[in-house]
């Protein structure tokens, strides 16, 4: 081979590697003996293993026992043609959580018995669909809150006033009942006041916010109170740009998520741990309802805990109003979190397995022109 052809081949191989690494989708190449022969950067992230370590492992060691992916690879080798399969679960004890993927498996013509596997995570598309459902539920609560404020609070004030008048002339036994009426009226008013937050349609005052300062503030608040006995782990990307947001509302969001994590772990647990992470994840885009505009959501913030997890039947409805696992909870905390994140143009999603629950917030990046997130 001439030096020109050798140089051209090296350039082509280098370009192909650069293209593969630029793809946001995990791609691996499986050799004839079933071992991983190559992998791009997205595959390293998906399997949480570096490329050199991936090359030492067989595909069967990375996927669940009896995974359809193993059969697909054998089928592609036998037929010499590409095969697709959808909604395949690749979660393992080492990589738990919701890991549904679409599989695209194809032979490599230049190398017989070598197979290329591309994975497309379903969770991103599903997040988009569920987030629109959360926003629809929030709009229902807005209408309900406006009605409650008018139709319930005014009669309650009359009931409370009447109870206070009765208390002045009542005996000691009856005073217990009048105080009970006042206390219950006050409790209902507080619940309605919390719901009125949903009907606040004023534009959110935003500015560039250092998310790590917010997360550190939330951690210190938690450590000085409800999470004083838990271990905190921070995994931050220090190069993240600011978030275009309302600082106080972000504190409210992450304080709520950390408090939920602490309550899920419970008291008296020796190895209770909450992990707070930040990362830049390019490739996630959301279509805004009612428009053709697509917004990029590369900023990812996660609150992880090793509590018992969220019941499976509750998971799809976790951000709906009045859904709670707490005996004394109102079920409005996570609905309000979803509303605040939605008002900021982001989405929130939860993945939960025993001892591995993640609340993931995806938000737009600040563009620096004062206009907030830029279309993608």
ABEGO torsion letter per residue (X at the ends): XBAAAAAAAAAAAAAAAAAAAABABBBBBBBAAGBBABBBAAAAAAAGBBAAAAAABBAAAABBBGBAAAAAAAAAAAAGBBBBBBGBBABBAABBEBBBBBBBBBBBAABBGBBBBBBBBAAAAAAAAAAAAAAAAAAAAAAAAAAAAAAAAAAAAAAAAAAAAAAAABBAAAAAAAAAAAAAAAAAAAAAAAAAAAABABBBBBBBBBAAAAAAAAAAAAAABAAAABBBBBBBBAABBBBBBBAAAAAAAAAAAAAAAAAAAEBGBAABBBBBBBBBBBGBBBBBBGBABBBBBABBBBBBBABAEBBAAAAAAAABBGBBABAABAGAAAAAAAAAAAAAGBBBBBBBBBGBBBBBBBBBBBAGAGAEBBBX
